[in-house]
Amino acid sequence: MFSEFVILDLSTVLAGPSVATFFAEQGAKVIKIENTNVPDVTRSWKLPSENQDSTISAYFSSINFKKEYVQLNLKDVNDHSEFLKLVATADIVISNFKLGDEEKFGIQDEILRKINPNLICGKITGFGDDSDRVAYDLILQAETGFMSMNGTPESGPVKMPVALIDVLAAHHLKEALLLAILKLKTTGIAKTVTVSLYDAAICSLVNQASNYLMENHIPQRIGSLHPNIAPYGEIFKTKDGDLITFAIGSDVHFNKLCSFLKLTDLIEQSDFEHNSSRVKNHERLQALLQEKILHFTSNEILSAMASENVPCGKINNLNDVFESEKAKTLIREEVIDGKITKRVTSIAFKWK
């Protein structure tokens, strides 16, 4: 798809590099340019089990794939000149510099476009184009409401176990760059597009934002529960000790679940007849369902729910996940610096 494109990846950590990897997986030539003295910090973000002397880490490998690696110190005159030569043949430059760094390195848009008028620039910031705050995903999760909602009443605020705000910002930048490519093709005008982690986070609050904006409802930590639907997210133990959960999105789903569990009397009770009443009485409902679910294995329940098109899933750890042949098809391997690396693909869509 992008086999004729050249992408210069000046970004570090997760969001920017994952965008460049997306284009690499689509066939683009991606050159990752790292500071000679201070390479991408995620090279050093290693698990205790990893070789501490290795030049890469599993974290680094997760969002760097099919790239060429070039070390340049943009403050050095010769290295800066080499960089500008690369700019002359590039289609897109991706970066996530702090405010003022572009001037420090002499890579402002106007300088780059004097060399290459058709250059598209994609930039990720923390808190916006005019902010000099250093931003990490954790800080954004804290300041945009995600941590306040995540966890249980007992746990206190909890961050999500993946850098979700980085992932969301990366998707927004991909979309913006694809639109910029289309604009260049149709108008001949090369644009700069920027995405802040802050904006990406706020824009992703979706229903929780509307619950507050329309009803002044401030979400509380309710674990996996849903503020608007029940049963949805409650965790149940099965006869064989597995943990399962349901996403009962309609009265039809609820009726089918109750029929399987031989709890049809609940369907007629005003406390459980409709979703709004089930939300109000979710704790009592969970106890009633759990008592019956203990009589079935997870496979029995999953099979029965699948046959009735009722959303139900077993809670898997990553070993369970990657034992699945379906998940294995999404793994990509590459040798970097002599080490076999693995990551999941950045492409979830399929061409038909």
N, C-alpha and C positions, 0 to 999 in steps of 0.2 A: 504493500500500500504506500509506504513512504521510502521506498528503496533509493530514490534520487535525492532524499533530504539529508542534510548534514546538520546535526544538533550539537551545540557546544554547551556542556553541562558544567556550570561554575558553582552549582549549589552543593550544599552539604546536608548532613543528617538525613531526614526521611522524605519530606514532601517533595522538594525539588528533584532529588535523584530518582524518585519513583515515577515522576512525570517523564523524565528522560528515558527511563527504562521502558515505559509504555511505548515511546516512539521507536526504541531499539527493537522491541518485540515486533513492531510493525514493519521492520526492515530498514529503518533509518540508520545512517552511520552516526553514532554518538561518541563524542570525544569528551571524556570527563577530565576537566582541568583542575588540578589540586595545587595548592600552595606548596612549594618545595619544602619549606620549613614547617608548615602546619597543615598536614593533609587532613582529609575528612576525618573528623573526630570519631565517627562511628567505627573506624578501623580498630579503635582501642576499646570499644564497648563489648567486652567479652564475658561469657559465662566462665565460672571457675574451672569448668572442664575443658575449656579451649586452650590451645597452645598460646601462651602469653608472648612468645617471640614471633608469632606469625604476623604478617603485614595486613591481614584481614581478619574480620570477625563474622560470625553468623549474621549479626545485625547488619553489618555493612553489605553482606552478600544478599540480604533480603530485598534490597532496593537498588542494587547495581548489577546489571546483567547486559551482556553483549556490548560492552563499552570498551573503547580504547582509553588508556590512562596516560595522561601527560602531566608532568610536573613543571609548573612555571611560577616564578615569583613576579607578579605583575608590577612590583616596585622597581624591578631590575629593567634597565633600558632595553637590553637585548631580549629578555624574556617577553617584555611588553610588545616589542616589535614582532616576535614570533606569534604572539596571541593575535595581533591585528592581521597577520597573514591568514590565520585560521578564520577570522571574522569575514574576510573578503570572500570566502567560499561557503560560508554557513547560511542556513536558512533561518535558524532559531537559536537564540541564546537564552538559557535558563539560569537564573541566579536567585540568591536569597541573602544579599548583603545587608548589613546594618546601614542605617541612615548615615550618609557621609562617606561610606567606603568607596562608592563608585568614583567620587571625585578624587579620593586618595589614590586609587589605582588608575585613574585616567581612562575609565571605561563608560563614561556617560553615553546615553543614547545618541546624542548629536555627534559625538566623536565616532562611534561605531557606524552610524549611518552615512557619514562622509565617505567611509570606505565601502559600505554596502547599503545602498539606499533601500533595498528590499528586505532588510533584516527585521525579523519579528523578535521582539524581546518579551520574555515571560518572567515575571518576578513574584516572589513570595515574600511577604513581610509578616511581622508578628502582630502589630497593632495598627497598621495602616502606613501609608506612604510617608507621612510626616512625623512618625513616632520613632524615637531612638531606643525604645525599650527592648531589651533582650527577651526573646520569647521562646519558651519550650512548651511542648504539648501539655505537660502537667499544669503549667501556670494558666494556660487557656482553659483547660478543663475546670480549674478552680474559679476563674473569674467570669466565666460565661454561664454558670449555673449547672453545668453537668455534674460536678462532684456533689453539689448540694442535694441533687436528686438521686444519686447513685449510692447504693448501700442499703442497710436496714436501720431501723430505729436504734438498734444496739451497736451497730458497727461505727456509726458516725459517717462523715463524707468519705467516699471511696472513688479513686480514679479508675478508669477503665483499663484493662490489662493490655490494650494496644493503643498506640498513639493515634487515637481516632480523629482528633482535630487535624493533625497532619494529613491523614488519609483523606479527609473531607476536602481540605484545601487543595490537595493534589488533584482531586477529581474536578474541582472548579477550574483550576488552571488548565487542565487538559481541555475542558470544554472551551475555555476562552481562547486557547491557542488554535484549536480547530476552527473556531469562528474567525480568528485573525487570518488564518491561511485562506479561508473562503473570501474574506474581505480583500486580501491582497490580490487574489485571483480575479475578482470581479471589478475592483476599482483601481488596482495598481498602487494602493496606499498601504505601506507597512505600518503596523501599529504596535504599541507597547501595551501589554495587559498585565495588571497586577491583581493579586489576591492576598488578602490578609488572613491570618489564622483566626483573628477575632471575628471578621465578617463571616467566614466560613462556618464558624461555630454557632454564631447567632442565627444564621440562616438555616441551620440544621436543627433548631429547637422545635420546629414544625408544630405538632399538636400541643406540645407542652407550652409553647409560646402562646398559642391561641387560647388555651385553657386559662392562662393568666390574663391576656389582653382583653378577653371577652367576659370572663367570670371572676377575675381577680383571684384566681386559684393559684397559690404558690405550692408547687409539688413538694411533697415530703418524701423521705426515704422509706420506700415500701418494698425493698428487695426487688424481686422479679415480677411483682404484681403490676397490674395496669390500672390507672386511675379511672378509666372509662368502661372497662370490660371485665367480666368474670364468668366462669373461671378462665384466667389468662395469666400464665406465669407461675401459678402455684406449683410447688414441687411435691410429687407423690412418689412413695416407695412401693415397688411391686413385690410380688411373692418371692421372686428370685433376687431381691436386693438391689435391683436397678432403680434409677431415678428417672422419672418421666415428667413431662409437662404438656399441658393442653393450651391451644389458642382457640377458645370457643367464641367465635365472632358473631354468632347469630343464635336465635331461638331454635332453629332447625338443628344446628350442631349440638346444642344442649339436649334437645329431645333424643337425638340418636345416641349420645353418650349415656344418658339415663336409661334408655332402653337396653343397651348392652349390659349395663351394671345392674339391671333389674331394680331401678330406682324411679320407675315411672310415676310414682305418687308425687315426686318432687315437681313434676311438670305442672301439676294442677295447684300447687301451693302458691299463694300470693307472694311469699317471700322469695320464690325462685322462678316464678313464671316468666318474667321478662328480665332483660339484661340489667336495667336500672335497679331492680330489686335484688338481683344477684350480687351486684356491686356492693350494695348496702349490707348484705348478709354473707359476704364472701368467707368469713372465718368459719361460720357454722356449716356453710356449704362445703368448704374444704374438708372438714372433719367427716362429714357424711360420705363424701366421695372416697376419701382415703380408706375408710373402713371396708368398702367394697373392693377397691383396687388391690388391696393386699391379698385377695383371693386369686389374682391372675399374674402370670409372668409378663414381663415387658413385651415379649414377642407376641403373646396372645392379644394383648391390648393394641399394640401397634398394627398388627394384621387386621384386627377387627375395625379399628378406626380408619385405616387406609381403604378398606372395602366400602366404608360408608362416607368417605371423603370428609372425615373430621380431622382437623389439624392436630397432630399429636407427635411428639418426638422424645427420643431417649436422650438424656444428657450425656454426651460423649466427651472424653478427654482427647487430647491431640493424638495419642496413640490409637484410640478408636477411630478417629477421623481419618488418619492417613493409612489405616489398614483397608479403607474403602477403595475399591478400584476406581470409583468415580472421582475421588479426591486425587488419586495418584496421577490421573491424566492431566492435572493442573500443576504438577511439579515440573520445574525447569532446572536443568543441571548445566554447569559450566566450570571449567578449570580457571581459577584466578590465582596468579602467583604460585602456581604449582599445586594448589589445593583444590580438591573437588568441592564445589559449592552447590547448594540447593536452595531454591526459593519457590514460592507459588507464583504463577503467572500474574501479570498485572492486567490481563485481558479476560474479562468474563463473558464477553459477547461472542457470537458465532455468525459467520457469513452464510447465508442460504440463497 
